[in-house]
Amino acid sequence: MLTTLSFNEIKDIISKKTNNKVQLDFSYVNNSTIKVSYKPVAFLPAVGINVRIEEVGNSQIILSYSANNAIDMVIRGLVAFLDNHIPKEIIELDASLQCVCINLSEIEQLQKPLEMIELKQIYFEKENVCAEIILKSN
């Protein structure tokens, strides 16, 4: 089974969850990498990082990111600031390695679905994030 979610849908979800405080833009780089841009205020240029899917498994997704030195320093500062607010059992963030590990099996809303399905692959298209999922046969 192939599931797709458009970049616009993701932007809308993030915008609604943050009460329109965070407006992100996504642009396709290749099937494993997208550029995520954020413009904090009107008179400043947009800040962007490339996010790459390194590994996909049924229980975790490993991402890496790359940005220039100034943006990397900002990310490190945010990680330090948000350290107590990031659930470590769900998201492991290593700013020194520019790596993020998302532990899907630790997300309560995904525990039941992960008993029935297996995540095989995630990739990007020009305007979408695609996930290949198969039903488990027990």
Residue pairs with C-beta under 8 A, 6 or more apart in sequence:
1 132
1 133
1 134
1 135
2 130
2 131
2 132
2 133
3 130
3 131
3 133
4 125
4 128
4 129
4 130
4 131
5 128
5 129
5 131
6 127
6 128
6 129
7 26
7 34
7 127
7 128
7 129
8 127
10 24
10 26
10 129
11 23
11 24
11 25
11 26
14 22
14 24
15 22
15 23
22 38
23 38
23 39
24 36
24 37
24 38
25 36
25 37
25 38
25 39
25 46
26 34
26 35
26 36
26 37
27 34
27 35
27 37
28 34
28 124
28 125
28 126
28 127
29 35
29 50
29 124
30 124
31 123
31 124
31 125
32 52
32 53
32 123
32 124
33 50
33 51
33 52
33 53
33 124
34 50
34 51
34 124
34 129
35 48
35 49
35 50
35 51
36 48
36 49
36 50
36 51
37 46
37 47
37 48
38 46
38 47
38 48
39 45
39 46
39 47
40 47
47 71
47 74
48 67
48 71
49 65
49 66
49 67
49 71
49 75
50 65
50 66
50 67
51 63
51 64
51 65
52 63
52 64
52 65
52 66
53 61
53 62
53 63
53 122
53 123
53 124
54 62
54 63
54 64
54 99
55 61
55 62
56 62
56 119
56 120
56 121
56 122
57 119
58 104
58 105
58 114
58 118
58 119
59 103
59 104
59 105
59 114
60 101
60 102
60 103
60 104
60 105
61 101
61 102
61 104
61 119
61 122
62 99
62 100
62 101
62 102
63 99
63 100
63 101
63 102
64 97
64 98
64 99
64 100
65 75
65 98
65 99
65 100
66 98
67 75
67 98
72 95
72 98
75 95
76 95
79 86
79 93
79 95
86 93
87 106
89 103
89 106
90 102
90 103
90 106
90 107
91 100
91 101
91 102
91 103
92 100
92 101
92 103
93 99
93 100
93 101
94 100
94 101
104 110
104 114
104 119
105 111
105 114
115 136
116 135
116 136
117 133
117 134
117 135
117 136
118 133
118 134
118 135
118 136
119 131
119 132
119 133
120 132
120 133
120 134
121 131
121 132
122 129
122 130
122 131
122 132
123 129
123 130
123 132
124 130
